[in-house]
Amino acid sequence: MSVSSPVRPFLKWAGGKGQLLEQLQPLLPQNYSRYLEPMVGGGALFFYLQPAYAILADLNDELINVYRVVRDNVEELIADLRRHRNTREYYYAIRDTDPARLPPVARASRFIYLNRTCYNGLYRVNRLNKFNVPFGRYKNPDIVNAAGLRAASGALQAADLRIGDFSLVLEYARPGDFIYFDPPYQPLNRTSRFTSYTAGNFGEGEQKRLARVFRELTRRGCLVMLSNSDTPLIRELYRDFRIETVHARRAINSRPDRRGSITELVILNY
């Protein structure tokens, strides 16, 4: 890994790994060929590593459009972001705009604006795939982070960006690749269920399907790391692999007294 200058994620993302990078760094493989992240989310580990080549994918087509625009049209994006206003009425007007009817730059601009001004920086959609987070009421949100977007654009020049389910990694993974999975976490209890990054539900069945993909990648000679919550199900699914623990601060909860430190798992096949 050779990092000339740090690049920070430009999106707020529930479960983002920015706070865990120092704990993840000692767990990274020393040598690998390509970097693959099939559930990229906020991309904190990618931006930290700045690999020479990467394949980044996500089922969320809105998110991948943002990354493509940041990579290919960052100056147009910055200019479009400057038009947004931080008012309740404007926020709901933009939220109600159908992103499918917008050109890529305006669509990405809408996504970043909502991300920076919505409540708690939470990306969530309903079953109709409509973004439904309320206005955040921030006094001075950082809507136009021009320097951060330009730095991210530079890092993304090395990225092949794809839309698709995590299982599609089996179509392009090669022996020696380093693959990092950061899925929606298995809920710690019945009241902590949050899996709505897309209109589908990432429940127990999806966790088991992911574990099967993890095993197949292992069989093929890939180096695989996976983050998840510390639950009996996750420990059972990966009982044959190396399991490490890290400590994270839970930031998104409706009750501030439940935003304390929790243990998370990092699963490794090396």
Buried (B, 14 or more C-beta within 10 A) or exposed (E): BEEEEEBBBBBBBBBBBBEBBEBBEEEBBEEBBBBBBBBBBBBBBBBBBBBEEBBBBBBBBBBBBBBBBBBBBBEBBBBBBEEBEBEEEBBEEBBEBEBEEBEBBBBBBBBBBBBBBBEBBBBBBEEEBEBEBEBBEBEEBEBBBBEBBBBBBBBBEBBEBBBBBBBBBEEBBEEBBBBBBBBBBBBBEEEEBBBBBBEBEBEEEBBEBBBEBBBBBBEBEBBBBBBBBBBEBBEEBBEEBEBBEBEBEBBBBEEEEEEEEBEBBBBBBB
